[in-house]
């Protein structure tokens, strides 16, 4: 049996966002001041023009998304 490589969920999330950004140019990431803990920073580094930091205003982020 092959060994399963375990990685943190937040790292998987960050990697998936970066991959989606490559495959789908319409993907935009909104961040609610969680860039460090959940690592969307990979997406931000690659696609800064499609990364919107909304600060701690989570409710406002819904309006930005709309």
NORCORNOR-V467675 format. One record per helix or strand. SS is the DSSP state (H for helix, E for strand). FROM is the first residue (numbers start at 1). TO is the last residue. If there is no record, write none. Layout:
SS&FROM&TO ; SS&FROM&TO
This chain:
H&9&23 ; E&29&31 ; H&35&38 ; H&41&46 ; H&48&50 ; E&51&53 ; H&58&65
